[in-house]
């Protein structure tokens, strides 16, 4: 009898694959909202029930009636919101942080024997926080923490009376308008991803179709002016009302709003992410967390990740550590992972037929070569300029090794990240795999980009695992995934806990 698993924020299925590779777990239900990742998951886990939007579920008794109880919940909630840039730039904590709270709701609603929360190592930092909602103050363990007072600045030429009309009962009650959609369009306009005229037309149409929003932005007008949409004053007003809308949507606790020297300030409270998670779960679960380097678990990649394991207190008094399988001198390398693919010419177009294997990997990662065909061996069709840069960079070097005459197209080349134009070293594990297409990673010995399959190998995905969607979507799925070899090590630790 296998242990029954629910995978939240399943992505392409790296965590699920690691757990199922132990042959002691069955992922019966997975939840994933991204269409391409969902297609990938369905392709590789045809027997798993896949659900769409985690925010749709709040009645956990009904969820258990529909899908049964679960021994284990696993998942890696999206992590883009964990940034101290929120404090620096007065940005509101984004939707992804609400998804971490949703993960907690699932754990407390379903009460599995064990849960595993995997995330970026920065989740363990004291600089990453949640703005607390009115609902958060209902939990005594949360409200008893040492909270940080946050001051959110409001500009846009708004006066105190304009903002106070939305402040009622420690929350903002902002009307239903397309203000956040307009903010996204303005962001596109700034990045010049689309023609400005088209964006301005979309913005005008949204405002003209919502009289409430028109009154907020241009109270003295019956119709918004096309010229006004292009002004800085308009952009600042949109940003200010967007803050109010996000505070309202997330029911953020607002203590007070005041004006000082023609600047409006909203007072909220925040709590460090890890402390919030602990406060919500510690009464029910015994918790253990640590930062792990995936290279210590056989993954040919130096990738540091935060893992928290919780065991229901009524079942267990001790936790088992996740033990590495490799010592530092024996890390698997880029060579171990992808050398055999040197003799397979990657395609610049997506080919769903796969490529017949020429040479089989006989090294330490030969178990990844579990298919007669090689799938997803696609690369970006690099420009002549990029190919010239590739030819000038040696193993271990990156963008900053290029002479200035080859990088004149960059506005601020000195600020370019070290991961850009990185040529991998055969003798070392790779750096952290992200979307290597955007970073333009270079093959160790060939003047070309790293293929999707090679990136997947660096993440320890076997060749039989097929990714779906466009090339960029596939690269992104690989970069977002939990390395299956690391997931398998986590699963083995969970097995010891369950058997104890």
N, C-alpha and C positions, 0 to 999 in steps of 0.2 A: 504494500500500500504506500503510495507516494504522498508526501506532504503537499497540501494544496496552497497555491500562491496567487496573490493578486498583485499585479505590477501597475503602479501608478506612474504617469508620465513615462510611458514605456519607450518612447522614441523608436529607433530602428530595432531595438531588442537586445542590446548588449548584456544588460543585467539578466534578462530572462534566459538568454542562451547559456550564460555561466551557471545559473541555477539548474537548468535542465540537463546540462552536461554531467552533473553528478549522478544522474539517473534516480535520484531520490526526491526530486521536486517536479510537480506538474503545474505550470502556469495556466490556470483555467480561465482567468479573466485578465485582460490588459486594457488600460485606458490611455488613449493618445489622440490628440486633437489635430496634429499636423497631417494633412492628406497624404503627402509623399512618404513620410515616416510610417504612417498607418498602412500604406500599400506594401512597403517593405516588410513590416511586421507580419501582415497577413500572408505574404508570400512564403515567409520562413517558419511561421507558426500557424499552419492552417487549422489546427484543432483548438486554438485558443479563441474564446469569445472576445471581440474587440469592441470597446465602447468609445464614444467620441469625446464629449466635453465633460471634464470632471466637475465643473461648476453646476452641472445639471442635477447632481445627486446631493441630497440633504437628508432624506428619509432613509436611515441606514437599516432600520428594521425591514423596510420594503426591499432594500438592496439585498439583504441576507435571504429574504423570502425568494427573491428572483434568482440569485446566483449561489446561495449557500454560504456557510461560514468558511473562514480561511485560517490556515495555520500560520501563514507568514504574509506580511505586506512588505513589498520592496518598492523603491522608487527614488528618482533623482529630480526633485522639482526644479524648474528652470531657475537659473542663477543670475540672470543679467541684472537684476535689481540690487544685488548686494554690492553697492559701491558707495564709498564715502563721498563721491562726487555729488550725491544728493544733498549733503550738508553744504558743500562748497558753493553749489549753484542754485540752491533753493528749489531743487526739483522735488516733486512729490514722489514718494516711493511708488514703484509701478506695479502693474497687474501681476507680474511674476511673483512678487512677495505674497500676494494674496493666495497664490497657489501653494506656497509652503504651508500657510494656515489651513488650506484645504486638505493637504496631506495629513496634518495633525487631526483634523476632524474625522477623516476616514479611520485613522488608527483608534481614536477614542470611540468612534461609532461602531466599529466592527470588532474591536478588541482581539486581534490575533495574538497567538502565543508569543511571536517574535516579530519585530519590524526592523527593517534596514533602511536608513536614509543616507544616500550617497550624494555628495555635492562637491563644489569647489572648495579648496582649502581655506579660502577667504571667509567662508561661513564661520570659521572659528575665530575670526578677528574681532577685536573690540571696537572697530570702526564701522562695522556694518550693522544696520539697525532697521527696526520697523517703526513707522508711525503708528501709534496705537489708536484703535477705533473705539467707539463707545461700547461695543460688545466686549472688547478686550478687558475693560474695567469690571466686567461681571465676574471675571476669574480672579479669586483672591490671591492666588500665587503670583499672578501677573502684576496686579496693582500693588502688591507688597514689595516689589523689586525697587531698586534705586533707578528711578526714571530720569531721563535726560530731557530738559526743556528745549524744544526746537522753536526757532524764530524764523518764520517763512515771510519773506519780503514780497510785497505786492506793488507793482508799478503800474504802468499804462495810464497814468493820469487819473486814476480812480480816486474818489474822495471817500471818507469814512462812511458817510451815510449810504453810499451806493453798495458798500460791502456789508454793512450791518443789517441791511434788509434781509440778507440771506442767513444770518446767524440766529439760530433759535435752539435753545435747550442743549447747549454744548455740541452742536453739530451745524454743518452748513447744509441748507436746503436750497440747492440751485435748481432752476427749472430745466426740464428736458429739452436740450437744444443740441444741434450738431457742432458745438464749439470744438470738441476734441478732433472731429474729422477735419475741420477747417485748420486746426493747428498742424495736423499731419500734412495737409496740402501746402501750407506755408513752408514747412520744413523741406518738402520736395522742391518748392520754388527756389529756396535758398541754395539747394544742392544742384539746381539746374538739371534735374533728371528728366524733366518734361518741359515743354514750351510754356513760358510764363503766361501767355494769353489764354491757353487752354485751362490752366490752373485757376487764373483769375475768374474765368467764366464759370467754373465749377463752384468757386467760393461764393460768387454773387448769386448763383442759383440756390445754393443752400440757405443763404441769409434771406433772400426774397421769399423763400418758402417757409420761413419761420419768423413770424412777426415779433415773437418774444425776443429772439436774438437781435433782430433789427433794432428794437427799442433799447437794448443794452448797448449796442455798438454805435448807433446813430439815433438817439432819442428824438431829435428834431426833424428827422427825415421820414418820408413815406417809402423811400426806396434807397438802397445803398448805392453810393457813387462808385463807378469803376475806377476813378482816379484815387478815391479814398482807400480802396482795397490795396493800393500799391504803396501806401505811406508807412513810415516807421510807427506813427501813432496808432494805426490800425493793428499792426503786428503786436505791439506792446499790449494793447487792450485784449487781443485774442489770448495772449499768453496769460494775462492776469485772470481773465474769466475761466481759462482752462484749469488753472490752479483751483479755483473755487469749485469747478465741476468735478475734478478728481477728488477733492476733499469730500464733496457731497456723495459721489458714487461709492466711495470706500467707507463712508460713515465715520470719518476720522474725528476723534475727540478734539474739539477746539475750545480752549479755556477762555480766551479773550481775543479781541482785535482792537488795536489802538493805533493812533496816528502820532508821529513824531517827526517834526521838521519836514512836513509834506511827504512822508513815507509811511505806508501802511504796513503793519506787522501782525501776523497771525501766530498765536502761541498754541503749540501742540506739544505732545509728549512722545518720546521714543524709548525703545528698549532694544538692547543688543540682540541680534537674531538668535544666537545660540542660547542666551539666557531665556528668551521667550519660549523657545522650543522646550527647554528643560522645565520651565515653570508650568507649562501646560501638561507635561507628560509624567513628571516625577512622582506624583501620587499613585499612579497606576503601574508604571514601568520602572524597572531598574535599568539605568542608562550607562552606556560606555561608549566613548568616542575617541578617535585618534586620527592623525594625518598619516597617510600611507603613500609610499612611492611605488607606483605600479611596476617599475623595473625589478623590484624585489620579489615579484610574483611571476616572473617569466615573461612579462610583456616587454617587447623590444623598444621601450619608450620610457623616458623619465617624465612621469606625470604624477603630480601630487594631488591627492584627493582626500576629502573629509568623509569619514564613515561613522555614523552613529548607529549602534545596535541597541534595541530595547527589548527586555524580556518581562513579561507580566509578573508582577511581584508575587502573585499567588502560586506561581509555578517554579520559580528558580531564585536562588540567592547568590549565584555567582555567574560571571560571564567568561566566555572563552575568547582569547585573543586571536586575531587573524595572523597566522604565522607565515612568513615569507618562505618561498621554496628555493630561492637563490641567495648566495652571498655576494657581496659587492664585486669581487674579481670575476664572477661568472655571469654577469648580466648578459642576456641575449642582446644581440646587436642588430643594426640595420642590415648587415650582411646576412646574418642568420635568417632574417625575415624575408628579404626580397631578392637575393642574389640570383636565384634560379629564373627570375622573370626578365633578366637582362636579354635573354635570347628570344623573348616574345615581343614583337613590335606592337606597341599600344595603338589603338585607333583614336582618331580625333572625333569620331562620330559614335553615337550609342548603337551598339549592335547586340540585340537580345539573344543571338545564337550562341555567344560564348566563343572562346578560342581554344582549339585543341592543345593540350599540354605537350610541350616539347621535352623539357627536362623536369624531373621531380626533385624537390628539395630533400636532401638527405641529411640535413643538419639538425640542430637542436629543436627547430620549429617545424619539423617535417609533418607533424600531425595537422598543421594548417592546410596542407596539400591533400585535401580529402575528396577532390573532385577530378574527373577526367578532363573537364573543361574549366577554363579560367574565365570567370565572369567579371564584368565591370572594369576591364583593363582599358579604360578610356582616359585621355588627357585633354587639356586645353590646347587649342590650336594657337600656339604662341606667335606673337608678332615678330618680325625681323629684329626690332629693337630689343625685345626680350631675349631672343635667341643669342644676340650678340653679347648681352650682359651675362647670360648663362655661361658662355664660353670663357669669360674672363674671371669667373669665380671658382676657387678651389674648394675641395672638401673641407667642411668646417667653417668656411667663410660665408659672408652674407652681403647685403646691399652696401654696407660701409666699406667693403674692400674695393669698390669700383672707383675709378678715377672720376674727378668732377665732371669731365666732359661727357661722360656716359650717363649722368644723372641730372643734367641741366633741366629736364622737364619737370622735376620735382620742385615745388615752391620752397619747402623747408627740408632738404635732404638730411640735415643733421638730426632732425626729430623723427626720422623714419625708424620703425621698430627693428630690432635685431633679427626678428623672425622673417623679414621680407627678403626674398631672393636667397634663402638659406640653402646651401648645397649640403646635403646630408653626408655624414661620415660613415663609411662602412664599418669601421672598427668600434663604433660607439652606439649605444641606444639612441634613438631619435629624440629631439626635444618634444614637448607636448604637442600632440597632433590637434590642430584646430581645423578650420577650412583651409587646407593647404593650397587650394586653387587661388584663393584671395591672397595668400601669402607668397604665392609663386615659388614653392619649394622646388629644388632642383635635384634630379637623380644624382647619386654619388659619382658615376663615371660617364653618363650620357648627358648631352646638352638638350635636355627636355624636362618637362614638368613631371612630378610624381603622379602616377595614375591613381584612380580611385581604388583599384584593387591593392596597389602597393600601400596606400594610406590605410586601407582596411587591414592588411597584414601587420602593419606597425601597431595597429590597435588590437591585434591578435584574433581577428575574425578569420574563420576558416574559409577556404575558397568556395565551398558549397553555399555560403551565405550570400544571397543575391540582393543588391540594393536597387531601388526603383526611383523613378522620377528623372528630372533633368540632371545634367552633369553637376551643376552647382548645388542642386538639392541633395544629390548623392554625396558629394564632398562634405556638405554641411552635416548630413546624418552621421557620416563616419566620424567627423570631428566632435560631434555632440555625444557620441556613444560612450558607455562604460566598457572598457576593454573586457571581453569575455573571460580571459584567463584570470584577471583580477576578480571578476564577479564570481568565478568558480571558487576561488580561495575564500571569499566572503561566505559563499554557500556552505563550504565545508565547516567553517566556524559555526554557522547556524545549525548544521546537522548535529554537531557535538552538544550544542545547547539543548536542542530538542530531545536528543537521546538521553541527556542527563536528567 
